[in-house]
Amino acid sequence: MTVQRIQYLLASVFFILGGWCVVSPASVMALTIRPDYRTEHPLVLIALGAFGAQAMIAGVFAAFSRFTRTTFLAYGIALLPFFVFDYWFYVVEPVFTIVGMLDAVGNVVMLGLCVMGWRAADRTQA
């Protein structure tokens, strides 16, 4: 797989999950957050939509920047704290529902893509 295709796949995670937050923040809240923590307050829904918009911007950068081996390595390392975050808010302080763990699934996919990209970039940059 080419580096560019891997970047597009990375971007797709941001576009799908971020787009969901933009298009339907109330459904994100209802499906991913446990009832004790849910709110329909407009400011929270606006913030959730803004979070999604920022994710989509990150997707644009992932899709259209020129990634090197170092980029994929740094991106993969930067993902690691998100696994702690997902674990914490699912196991230690249960805020997320099982659907909320789509974030962790997206992070696993992106980490795998970073490994693939790191390897592919080695072939193209050698």
ChimeraX attribute file (.defattr): number of C-alpha atoms within 10 A of each C-alpha:
attribute: neighborCount
match mode: 1-to-1
recipient: residues
	/A:1	9
	/A:2	13
	/A:3	24
	/A:4	18
	/A:5	13
	/A:6	23
	/A:7	24
	/A:8	18
	/A:9	18
	/A:10	25
	/A:11	22
	/A:12	20
	/A:13	20
	/A:14	23
	/A:15	23
	/A:16	16
	/A:17	18
	/A:18	24
	/A:19	20
	/A:20	18
	/A:21	25
	/A:22	24
	/A:23	13
	/A:24	14
	/A:25	23
	/A:26	21
	/A:27	13
	/A:28	19
	/A:29	21
	/A:30	17
	/A:31	16
	/A:32	18
	/A:33	22
	/A:34	17
	/A:35	13
	/A:36	8
	/A:37	11
	/A:38	15
	/A:39	14
	/A:40	11
	/A:41	9
	/A:42	10
	/A:43	10
	/A:44	15
	/A:45	20
	/A:46	15
	/A:47	14
	/A:48	21
	/A:49	22
	/A:50	16
	/A:51	17
	/A:52	24
	/A:53	21
	/A:54	17
	/A:55	22
	/A:56	23
	/A:57	16
	/A:58	16
	/A:59	23
	/A:60	18
	/A:61	15
	/A:62	21
	/A:63	19
	/A:64	12
	/A:65	12
	/A:66	11
	/A:67	20
	/A:68	17
	/A:69	20
	/A:70	13
	/A:71	16
	/A:72	23
	/A:73	17
	/A:74	13
	/A:75	17
	/A:76	20
	/A:77	12
	/A:78	11
	/A:79	15
	/A:80	13
	/A:81	10
	/A:82	14
	/A:83	14
	/A:84	12
	/A:85	13
	/A:86	21
	/A:87	16
	/A:88	14
	/A:89	16
	/A:90	18
	/A:91	10
	/A:92	10
	/A:93	9
	/A:94	15
	/A:95	19
	/A:96	23
	/A:97	16
	/A:98	12
	/A:99	15
	/A:100	20
	/A:101	17
	/A:102	15
	/A:103	18
	/A:104	17
	/A:105	15
	/A:106	17
	/A:107	20
	/A:108	17
	/A:109	14
	/A:110	24
	/A:111	21
	/A:112	15
	/A:113	20
	/A:114	25
	/A:115	17
	/A:116	17
	/A:117	28
	/A:118	22
	/A:119	16
	/A:120	18
	/A:121	20
	/A:122	14
	/A:123	12
	/A:124	11
	/A:125	8
	/A:126	5
